[in-house]
Amino acid sequence: MKSKKGFGLFLSMVVFIFLVGNGVAREPYPVGGSGGKKKEGPAITAKGTIKHLGGQFYLVSPENNDSFLIMEPDAKLLGDLAKSGRTVTIQGRLPIGADALFIDKIDGKPYPARSGTPYPVEKGAPNK
């Protein structure tokens, strides 16, 4: 009888340590925003226009023959760029297996949603 209790206690401790140890070993997921870390995935530079459809912002790039959903959108900046219709050059990262784009820079200037710095938008600026 003692050996069954001991074995049961031992087995339950092993399962407990496995479950707790597995959770501790993992890095926690960031809560909201990027947490200041760069997103994994290949870097991309794309030229295109910003479109606002269905509450989401997209980069439509005829050069790459593709469109990308913009993650962490700065609604004011992207809204102004979408209204102007001008062509922008965006540097960012594409997570592997997704058509989502995390922007690092627009026209060589840091993206405010990622860097916290303001981005001056020129009203009525012509396309380059």
N, C-alpha and C positions, 0 to 999 in steps of 0.2 A: 504493500500500500504506500509506503514511504517513497519508493522509487517512482511510482506513477505521479505522485504529487510533485516530487522533485523534477521529474522530466517535464511535466506540464508547466511548472514555474519557469524552468530553463527555456522551454520553447516560447512561452509568452514574452520573456525578456528579450530573446533573440528577435522576435517579430517587432517588438516595441523599439529596440535599438535600430533595427533596419529602417523602420518608418520615420523615426525622429532624425536619425543620422542622414537619411536621404534628403529630408527637407532642409536641414541645416546646411548641407553641402552646396545646395543650389543658391545662385545669386537671385535675390528677390527681383520681381518685375518692377520697373519704374511706374509710379502712380502719376498719371497725367503728364502730358508734355514729354519732352525728350530727356529731361533730367540732366541736360547739359552734355550728354554723351552723343557722339556721332552714331548715326544709324549704320548698321552693317549693310554691306552690299557694295556693288561696284559703283564707282564715281561716274557721273554722266554730265556732259555739257550739251545742252539742247537749245536750239533757237526756235521760237514760235510765239504764238499769241495766247493770252490768258482768256479763257471762256468761263462764264458763270452759268451753270445749268443745274437745275433741281437742287439748289442750295449748296452745291459743291463747286469748287474751282478746279479747272483742268488746264494743263498746258497742251495746246494743239501744235504739234511740230511737223510741218510738211517735210522738213529736211530729213527727219528720222522716220517719216511716214507712220507716226504713232501719236497717241494722246496719253497723258498721264494724269491720274488723280493726285492733286496736291494735298499732302498731309500737313497738319499744323498750320492751317491757313491764317494769314493776317487779313481779315475781311476788308478793312479799309484800303490797304495797299493794293491787294489783288483786285478789289472792286474798281478802284481808280484805273488800274492797268487794263482791266477788261473793257471798261467804258471807252478808254482812249483807243483801243484796238492796235496799239503799236507793238512792233516785234521786239521781244526781249531775249537776252541770252541768260539762261539759268544754269547754274552749277549746283549739283546736288547728288543724292544717293538713291539708288533703287534697291529696296530690299529684295533678296533673292526670291524668285517665284511670284512677284507681285508687280502690278502696274501702278504702284503708288510711288510718288516722288517726294522726298524730303529735301527741301531747298536749303542750300548753304549760302548762295549768293545770287543776286539778280543784277545783271549788267555790271558785274565786278564789285558790287556793294553788298555788305553783309545783310542777310535777311533778318528783319527785326524780330520775328517770332523765334528765331534761333539765337540771336546775339543780344537782343535787348536794345539795339541802337536804332534810332529813327532812320527812315529811308525817304529822302526827298523825292516827291513825284512832281515832275514838271507838267503843268496843265497844257494841253494842246501841243506837246512835243512831237515833232515829226518822226516818222519811222526812219531807222538807220539802214 
